[in-house]
């Protein structure tokens, strides 16, 4: 498929990288020559310098033969007008990154269809939702939610005193609750889909599929405790911080925001009447300690600057904050976060990619989730009655190497499966797959 990506920033770069890895024909459009040179030198894509709002530029990019337009610049207006400019190409699916909250929720005055937009994506709000899930799962460094939260994929680092450290997965599966399944192990930067004979070790990061009621058990087996969330401190006045504070209030959690810009602090104080807004620098150690960062259940660094986020997170961790989550925009910083002692990193580019990859796949793919520090994906499929997997036990299905079924959802019932479980028409099947296995997995669930 030909895909036109408008915007060569962090989100545009990451989306283009994922799409080229799957051998799509990608054309990146941006006004910034330096960004385009960086993209073209690192990725196998075509680049065009110019504005994505220009019909002439879009024609040069081959809009008439494209199947997807993805407008993901940092400016909502540019993204919307880019979709408007492509509106005459009726066959193309148009996606716009829009952060303005006026486009979302009930009673909104701005309607995306007026701009020719088929799908709105809001990485900032999606990041806030991901952060909430990480907070609820405490020790998880990454998380993906399926079936309206009934089944979750958690990335959990194995501690030295974890009950399952030094044991094979076959032993763990025999003795422990059957509603848990380790679908992948990340060790020394490499992600592998394990076998029953795989021994897990302290320091490994496990990707565990669990029904929502079994999450506390998963945490315990990996050596972590689940804490109740009451008080959270947020560094930054970003869009992500705004969305997160709103969601925390809905969950009955008290939030304190440290905002460096006085005007932005005043603006947030007017919009977030249930949160405590303080004007101050998140890297000010005395201020953090004075405001009791060490007594918080979690510290969230959500400023617009990666360096500030990392530094303030380290201070908060050293001061005793129970959980620290750090917003990271630069892709090279994501794997660094855990190495320097941070609990978890969140990234808007991954939030955008999760929404976009589902559109690229389409067909019976209902959701796609990507993971930080790994090229693996979790893909949810609707099982059509003609699918070759229908009625067969999982152990008899020729799944490609590097893929495993993480869960089967039948109506309201969720099964974390074993080899004897069967797939039925109408089920939703969640598959964890490494890049080399994705195309072969998709063939098992045709539309």
N, C-alpha and C positions, 0 to 999 in steps of 0.2 A: 504494500500500500504506500502511496505517496502521502507524506505528512508534512505540512508546513507549520513550522514553529516560529511564532512572532515573539521575539525576546530572547536574548543570548545571556541573560543573567543566570543566577544559580539554579532557579527552577527550570528555565529553558534548557540549560546545559544538561542537567540531570535527566530530564525527560528525553532529550535527544539521544543521550548516551544509552538509555534503556531501549529506545526504539531501534537504534542502529544495531545493537547487540542481537536484536530479533530480525535483522536484515530488512527493515523497512527503508524506503527511500525518503530520506529526511532532508528538508531544505530549511535553513535557519535564516530568519530575516531580522535585522537590527540596524539602528542608525549609527551605532558605535563601532568604528572600524577596529579598534583594539580588541574589543570583545569577540568580534567575528574572527579575527586572526587567531585568537586563543582557541576558539571552538574548532576552527578548521585544522589547526595543528594537532589537536588532540583526538578529534573524532572524524569518522569517515562520513562526512555530510557535505552538502553543497551550501554555500553561504551567499546571501545577497545583501548589500548595504542599501538601506533605504527604510522608509517608514511602512509598517504593516498596515497603516490606514490608507495607503495609496493603492487604488485599483491597478495602476500601471505596474507598481512593484509586485503586487500579487500575481499579475499576469506573467511577469518575468519568472516568478517562482513556480508557475505551472498550476495555477489554481483550478483550471478547468479539468485537469486530470487527477486532482488530489481527492483523497477520501476523507481527510481530516485536517481542520485548521485549529491550531492550539495557540491562543493569544495569552501569553503569560508574562508580559512586561510588569514592571512595578507600578504602572499607572492604569487605573481602572478605565479611564476615558479612552486611552489608546487601545486597550483590549476590546472594548465595546465597539469602537468605530472600525476596528479591523474586521470584526464579524459583520458589521453593516456593509463594509466594502465588498465582502465575499458573498453577500446575501443572494446575488443573482445566480450563483453557482448552487443550484438547488440540491444537487446530489451530495454535497460535502457536509459533513457534520462539523458544527462550529462550537468551539469551547472557549470560554473567556474566564480568566482569573479576575475575580472581583472581590475586593475586601470591604467595600462600603456596606455597613449593616442595613442601609435603607433598602437593599435588594432582597433582604431575607426576612422571614417571619411573616406573621399574619398582618394584614393591613398595609403591606408595603406599597409605596407610591410608584416605584420604578419596576417596570415589567421587562424581563430579559427578552421576551419574544419581539418586543418593539425594536430591538437592536439586531434581530436576526440571530440571536444566540440560542443554541440548542441545549447547552449544558453550562451552568455556572459552577465554578469551583472556587472555594474559599480556603486556601491553605492555612490562613491564620486561625480561622474557627476550627478547622479540622485538627490543627495542632493543639488547640486548647482542649478539645475533646480527648485527644490521645493522652495529653498530660493528666487529665482527670482519671483516666483508666490506669495510668501508671501509678498515680497517687493511691488509688484504691487497691492496687496489687502490691503496694509498698516496694518490695525488692526487685520487681521486674525492671529490666533495662530496655525492653521493647515489648509491644503488645499489639495484637490484631484481634478484632472482635467480629464474630459472625453470628448469624441467626438471631439478630437483635440482642446480642450479648449473651445468649445461652451457651455458646462455646467460645473459648478464647485461646489464642496462641500466645504464650508468655515466653520471653527470653529471660532465663534465670541463671545467675552465676553460682556454681557449686562452691560452698564454703568448705573449709578444712574439716569442720565437725559435722558436715551434712550426713544424715543417716545412710544415704545411698552412695557416698563417695567410696571408691574402691570396689564397687560391685558391678556385675554385668547387668545389662538391661533385662535380660531374660530372668535373672533372679529377682530383680525389682518387680517386674510384671507379674511374676508368680505369687509373690508374697504381699504386694501392696494392692491398693484399690485399683480396680480395673477401669475406672473412669479417667485415668491419666495415661498419656502416651507420649514418649519422647520421640519427636519426629526428626530432630537433627541435633548434632553436637558441633559446636564451634571450638576449635582448639588450635592455638598458634596461628590464628588468622584464617584458618581453613574451615569451611562448613562441609559436613558430610552427613548423609542420611545413614544412620547406624543400623547394625544388625543386632540380633539378640545377644551375640557373643561380645558386643562392644562393652568395654569396661569404662565407666565414667570416673573422672578424677577431679580432685579439688582444683578449682581454677577454670574448669570447663564451663562454657556457656551452653546450657541446654535450652532447646526450643520445645516446650511442653504444651500439648493440647489437653485442655481440661474443660469439663462442664463447669458452669459458674459456681456451683456449690462445692466443687472440689479444689478451688483455687487455694484456700487456706492449707489444704493437705499438700498441694504441690509446693507451696512456699516452705512448709515444714520439712519435706523430704530433701529440699535443696539447702536446708540449713538456715532458713529465715523465719522471722516472726511477723505476723500481720498486726499492724498497729491501727488504732482508730484515729481518724483525721478530725481535728478540731480547729487548729490554728495554723494558718499558712502565711508566709511572707513572700511577696512578689517584688522583684527588682525590675523596674522599667515601666514606662508609660506607653508601650507599643500596642498595636492592635491586638496582638496575641494576649497581652496582659489584660486588656479590656474584656475580651471574650471570656477569658479564664475566670476573672473575678465575678462576672455574671453567673457563670456555671457553678462556681463554688458556693455562691449565695443560695442558688437553687438546691444545693445539697446540704445546706445548713452549716457551712464551714465559714468561719471568720477569716477575712483576708486583710492584710496590710500591704499597701503599695508604696514603694520608694521611687519617686519620680524626680529626675535631675532637672528637667525643664519646668520652671515655675508656671508658665502659661498652660502647659499640658497638665500639670498637677491640678490646676484650678478647673480645667475642662473636665478632667476625670472625676473630680470631687462633685461636680454638678450632675454628672451622668451616673455615678456609682454611689448612691446615697447610703448604701449598706456597708460599704468598705471604708477603711481608714486610709486616707491618702496623705502621705508625708512628702514634703519637698526635701530631697537630699540625694547625695551621691551613693550609689550602691557599693562602691569600692571603699567607702569611708568606714574603716574598721571600728572606730569609736562609735559611730552612729549605729552600725549593725548591732554591736554589743549592747548599746544603750537601749535599743528597741527590742532587745531580747531574742535575737536570732537563734541563740543556743537553745531556747526553750520552745521553739516552734516544731510542729510535726513535720513541716516541709519548708524548704526554701527553693523558690523558683526564679531563675535568672532569665528574664525575658526582655532585655533591652534590645536595641537594634544593632549593638556592637558585640561581636563575638568575644573580643578580648575582655571587655567589661564583664560579660557573662561568666567567662571562665574564671577570672580573678575573684569576682564576688562569690562565686560558688565555692571556690577553695577556701575563702575566708569563712563562709557560713559552715562548711564542713568541719573546718578546724575548730570553730566555736561551739560545735555540738548539735547542729541541726540534724534531725533524725533521717531526713531524706532530702537529697539535693537533685534537682532536675535543671538542666542547662540547655537553653536554646542555642543551636549552632547553625549558621548559614553556610559557612565554607565547608565543602565536602571533605577536604583533607583534615579537618578538625574532628570529624565524627568518630573515627576509630581512636583518636588521641584521648578522647574524654575519659574512657574507662581506665586507660593506662596511667593517667595522672591522678586517679582517685575519685573521680566524679561518679555519682551513682548511675545517672542516665542522661542521655542527650536526646533532644527532639529537634526535628528539622522540617521547615515548611516545604522544602523541595520534595521530601518523601510523601507528605500529605497530598501534594499536587499529583505526584506520580501514581499514587494509589487510585485516584479518581480517573486519571487519563488512561492508564493501562487497560482498565475494564472496557473503555470505549474502543480501544484499538482491537481488543479481542472480540468483543460483541458476541453474537451467537448466544450460546447457552452459558456464557460466563456472566455471573451476577455480581461478583466482587473480586477485586485483586488487592492484596496487601503486600507491600515490600518491607524489607527490614534493614535497619541501619547497620553498616559494617558488613553486610552480606548481600550477594546478588540473588539470594533465594527469594521465592515468592510463595504466598499462600493464595490459592485460586479457588473460588467457590463456583461450582457448576450446577445448573439445573439438569436433571437426568431425564432426557427424552426417552420415550418408549422404544425408539429405534437404536438407542445407544448399545454398543456391543457389551457393555458391562452389566446390563440389566439381568437380574436373576442369577448371577454367578457369585460364588464365594470369592472373597478378595484374594485368597491364596491361589486361586485358579486364573486370575486375571494377569496378563503379561504386562505389568506396569514397568515402565522404563527405569533403568538404574538412575538413582538420584531423585526418585519421587516416592511419596508415601501418602496414603489416605489418612488424614488427621481426624476427620469426623464425618458422620453421616447424619443428616437431619431429616426425619420423617414426620411431617406435621409438627407437633410440639415436642416430639421425643428426639433427644440427641444421643447418639451412640458414639463413643470413642472406641473405634472398632478393633477387632482381632481378625485373624485369617478366616474364621468360619462365618463371619458376617456377610450378608448379601446386600447388593444395591438394587433398589426397586425403582420403577418408573415414577417420576414425580418427586423423588428424593432430591435433597441438596447435598452434594458431596464436596467436602473441603480437602484439597490436595496441597501438600507442601512439596515444592519442586525446586531443584537447582536449575540454572539456566539451560544446561544441556538437555534437560528432560522436558521442558515446557511444551515444545511443539508436539512431541509424541503423546504427552498427556492430553492435550487438546483434542487429538484425534479420537480418543476414547469417549469423548462426550460431544459428538457432533450435533449441530442444530438441525 
